[in-house]
Amino acid sequence: MLPVDPNGTSSGPPPVRVLGEQAPIVYPVAVQDHGLSSNGSAVGSSPGGEASGASFLHALRRRWFVGASLGLVCASFAVALTCWLAPPRYKAQSLVHVAVRPPKGVFMNQTDYMSSEEFTAFMKTQTAAVKTRPVLEAALRQPQIAELQEVSSQPDPLAWLEKNLEVDTTLGAEILRVSLSGDRPDEVASVLNAIADAYLQQVSQREQSEHLARLQQLQENYRQYQEGLRAKRTALKELEDQLHVDDPQNLTMRYPAEVQQLKNTESLLLTTTLDLNRTVKELEGLQEQEKRPAKITVGEAATDEYLRQDPIHMRLVARLATIEEEIEQIRAISKGDSQSKNLEGPFKKRTAAQAALEARRREAQPQVQAYVERKTAEERAASFAKLKTDKVLLEDRAKTLSAEMERQKELVKRMGSAIHQPDKPSTDLEVLRQEVKQREETSKRVADQIEIMRVEPRPVSRASLLEAAEPPRAKNYQVQIKMAGAAGFGAFALALFAVTWREHRARKVYAAADVVENLGIKLIGTLPALPAQVRDDDRSNGRGPENALCEAVDALRAQLLRAADRDGVRVVMIASANAGEGKTSLATQLAASFARAWRKTLLIDGDLRHPGIHRQFDMPLEPGFSEVLRGEAECDDVVRPTPLSRLWLIPAGHGDAHATQALAQKEVRLFLERLKEQYDFIIVDSSPVLPVADALSLGQHVDAVVLAILRDVSRLPAVQTSYQRLASLGIRMLGTIVLGASEESGSLGYPYPARIGQ
């Protein structure tokens, strides 16, 4: 594996440092165990897909300096360009007061007062009204305004005003601030005053028009009301003369209410009677049951419920469970005749315990029968008492409701007789009187309003000029500063986002969790990066990163040994999605770890196109694996011992097209099977999976494959594709190992014993 620096870049394969028979290779990474299942499935993995938001933040942390530098350059250019395109200009302003309560006239009251919500909407309308075309055209039609150079120099003065005129209410709820920017301060102030005058004149004209229209509408309504009132008065006079009655208002209004009350009482009486009948029937049914008591049969469920609370039964059940455990233990530790002899005693105990349980069940039957009968009798007595009480209450209520209903019937009868007598008025008379009264009141209010509007016909305007525009003395830099700041910030953010997004879209592996969460692939372990500087005193006292990393690699070795013992996995190929992802160094470290564990280990360089293991051991490239594939050499000719005891190496040899094509032949499997007879464990370093097909061919001859992933270098789509390609060929995948991950276990602070040979 290539050594990983904090930025995730690789600097070439490290040399092997041999310190003696047990001297370890300098490992740049350490393993953190994540468990290895027999079928190679990931524990707790979830199906993956899109990169998470955490990867975007990690991309920002990795590329913040580049993004910030580029952002500062872009921000500087954007600020300079904005200052050049938007130079400072003179800005004049005028203030207009719009009252929430209109000024009170001599006779007019404040009926036009607005609520806060209504006035807020009204001010928004006035803000837009200042910039309407009628107001701006009225200002531009003035000769002294049209001749100004600030106006005449514009190709379209109206569009210029619409663009540069600003209206806001930031100074107060009733204050409209109208602002205009330009290059000539005196002319800008003149144009702004003309716009304010045009707006006030338009508001005054609109209010006058609304006032006249309202007066005309009120006069028309008053005429119609007077005609209708005269007709109603005539009809009322005729009806009163015909009936010759006084006011029947109280009697007529009470009658419907009394009728409704009578209906309600009848409904309550009916409901109470039904409830009483039902209660009597239930009471009679209970009395019949008391006369003919039925025998209660106790079921198995009731017996079981009683025995669950019986202390004797509980002790017998516990004893039977203990005997069953004793029988299972004897069956587990003994076989054949010995087992039969040992089980004779427990079997007798179990039979006795079962018999005791059955006897206890028979003894409990009378007790259960008595308990159920007693409980049933208590429930029947409680129900009988409740029904008797309900019957008494319902009878009293029915009696009370019957008396009340008779009283209300008599009252309704008397009232109906009085209302419908020939010498009494009908309800139509009262309705007609009410209509006449309402029309008289409405007509009076309309007449009063018309008289006030005639005396004071011109309304007082809500809007008035509070402060005329004065020529500004200095240019306004605020707009330029805001625009430049917004442009600079936007350019900086856009550049930073672009750099971060490019890094994010690469979908590199930033942490071990990315493999499981985003891809759902089995994770065997993580390999934290070796610190760039290692102190000599740490090495001497056994606490240095090298010792900790060796221990971590040995943890990975323990998992593979477990897989070998359980599933016969002895030939493991180390692969990666692309070149430069640490597979060669991982294979070397793993092989050395097996050798330290007193396993006779063989390391094969299967990367025929770009071999590298021979350089780590300072050995010649040829002859090697390529010569064996072409039939130019025998196995004994290419196997070479290494400086580490129990570790042998087969270099790649001189690879060519013939050798790479031979990887697909079945003779390769036979070759590996012969080697398995001589060595305890075989580690094969292969070519990358995606660039060439060598790893796919070689992987079909090994027992299992481990996929190496280099943090900040490997990409998730490439890892997923390579994993699927291998798995689709039926190749057993033990899982993945993430190299260069950050240290999580804190193992560098734990003292490790010095190794033999150091």
Secondary structure, DSSP 8 states (H G I E B T S, - for coil): ---B-TT--B---------STT-----SB--EE----TT---TT-----S--HHHHHHHHHHHHHHHHHHHHHHHHHHHHHHHHHS--EEEEEEEEEE-SS----SS--STT---HHHHHHHHHHHHHHHTSHHHHHHHHTSHHHHTSHHHHTSSSHHHHHHHH-EEE-TT-TTEEEEEEEES-HHHHHHHHHHHHHHHHHHHHHHHHHHHHHHHHHHHHHHHHHHHHHHHHHHHHHHHHHHH-----HHHHHHHHHHHHHHHHHHHHHHHHHHHHHHHHHHHHHHHHHHHS-------HHHHHHHHTT-HHHHHHHHHHHHHHHHHHHHHHH--HHHHHHHHHHHHHHHHHHHHHHHHHHHHHHHHHHHHHHHHHHHHHHHHHHHHHHHHHHHHHHHHHHHHHHHHHHHHHHHHHHHHTSTTS--HHHHHHHHHHHHHHHHHHHHHHHHHHHHHS-S---SEEEEE-----SSEE-HHHHHHHHHHHHHHHHHHHHHHHHHHHHT-B--SHHHIIIII---EEEEEEB--S---HHHHHTT-SHHHHHHHHHHHHHHHHHHHHHHH---EEEEEESSTTSSHHHHHHHHHHHHHHTT--EEEEE--SSS--HHHHTT----SSHHHHHHTSS-HHHH-EE-SSTTEEEE---S--HHHHHHTTSTHHHHHHHHHHTT-SEEEEE---TTT-SHHHHHHTTSSEEEEEEETTTSBHHHHHHHHHHHHHTT--EEEEEEEEE---S-GGGS-----TT-
